Amino acid sequence: MDPLDEQKNGYSLKDVAEIMNRMSVLKTEHGEPGYKEPFQQFLRSKGLTENTWAQVYNDWHQTMENDPALGAKFHTYMGQARQREMMAKQPDVSGEAFDGVTLEKYAKISAQIQTGAAPEQLVAGEGLTMEQWQKGQAAWVDKMSSCSPTDPIMIQYGQLYQKWSPNQQASMEAGTEAALADAARQQGRGDGMAKEVTQDNFAEFIGHEDIRVRVRGVREMIRIWELNWNDRDERMRQQTQQAYDEGVKVLNEGSGQQGLMALAEAVDAMDIHKWSAMIEEEQTQQGAADMVYGPLKDLAGEKFMTPQQSDAAQAAIRKALERIAPRAAKVQGAFDEATDELKKTQLRQLIDDYRETQNDMQEALDDWDYEGPEEESSAAPAASPGAPAATAPSSSLSTKKEDDGFMAVLKKLPIIGQILRLLGL
């Protein structure tokens, strides 16, 4: 049996791919929170509620975390399904030709050349001369260099290349494994940091040079404090104090990255590599604040903070809100300017992420529930409200990036990545 057809809770990974692709389409079309009602209707058509869907997804997500090869197979399949869905709405351009070289012949010969076959034989087998092939090939290269990744020519070329390349599926799955490793890095799980955060290795996380790793340490250490209320000792208190200090620092200062605030040219004209780097920086800025405000709010009700620390944490959240506002406005302005479908999709996701973070941060402040330590004398010293800061993703960002993590994966796939370049994390 194809492992993608195996079921958990009555649903296969192919079902999960269909549902996640539909959620992505609806988010792009309607934004946050507008996509939720049509998505709930779609879930009901599949016999699911939001809660049962979360259980299905979480069970499969855990399985794929323990089996990277299965994860790669799933994400590759999902990218191909998304590609087919996009192409179904586009005209068939496989017959378009330059010097007699149709798009399908160009894809077929290009794919089979990679197997080591003699170009002369491949070209002759398609009823072409080498002169036709060389002229047609050059024309297609020139044409594609000016196409958007979501142009029907690019999408259909990718499909045809996959069709005629005997090793393409394995190549795509290998590329997906590499992309998944990169996605893990962006979640603070790369470079050997995929392990669980414990008291014994906490110092590795909180002292790491990557802000995303540090923030993951903040979140997990606070969770350790919350879950071990019967076994809290001085060591745990000191480590939780480190997590608190780093969390407040992150909210106060941000990640220090420019992101889209450095945008000084037309969005559509930007080189895709420079653009991707800028988007990743912006995601880190947004994700940093998103990662730590929730754990700090939880910690305020867990008999840890002094009153001064509670005030400092709230002040840090307010400062983060002030810093986020102009960034969110910058993202919205870039979205309004862009016409490139890829860039608009990425910007739409950032707009939704920023809006959700701003709303949830304000809600956290409005609902702040503080409970001081049982023994004031044993409480950690108050943090200075003006203390410096840093940034990284949050528990809510983690969930969003896991739900939408295939976007970050797809843009790095060998062929689909060139076509969709969808992500992040």
Sequence and secondary structure as in RCSB ss.txt:
>XXXX:A:sequence
MDPLDEQKNGYSLKDVAEIMNRMSVLKTEHGEPGYKEPFQQFLRSKGLTENTWAQVYNDWHQTMENDPALGAKFH
TYMGQARQREMMAKQPDVSGEAFDGVTLEKYAKISAQIQTGAAPEQLVAGEGLTMEQWQKGQAAWVDKMSSCSPT
DPIMIQYGQLYQKWSPNQQASMEAGTEAALADAARQQGRGDGMAKEVTQDNFAEFIGHEDIRVRVRGVREMIRIW
ELNWNDRDERMRQQTQQAYDEGVKVLNEGSGQQGLMALAEAVDAMDIHKWSAMIEEEQTQQGAADMVYGPLKDLA
GEKFMTPQQSDAAQAAIRKALERIAPRAAKVQGAFDEATDELKKTQLRQLIDDYRETQNDMQEALDDWDYEGPEE
ESSAAPAASPGAPAATAPSSSLSTKKEDDGFMAVLKKLPIIGQILRLLGL
>XXXX:A:secstr
  GGG EETTEEHHHHHHHHHHHHHHHHHH TTTTHHHHHHHHHHTT  HHHHHHHHHHHHHHHHT HHHHHHHH
HHHHHHHHHHHHHTS   TT EETTEEHHHHHHHHHHHTTT  HHHHHHHTT  HHHHHHHHHHHHHHHHTS TT
SHHHHHHHHHHHHH TTHHHHHHHHHHHHHHHHHHHTT  TT  S   TTTHHHHHT SSHHHHHHHHHHHHHHH
HHTTTS  HHHHHHHHHHHHHHHHHHHH     GGGG  S GGGS HHHHHHHHHHHHHHHHHHHHHHHHHHHHH
TTT   HHHHHHHHHHHHHHHHHHHHHHHHHHHHHHH   HHHHHHHHHHHHHHHHHHHHHHHHHHT      SS
GGGS     TT        HHHHHHHHHTHHHHHHTTSTTHHHHH     
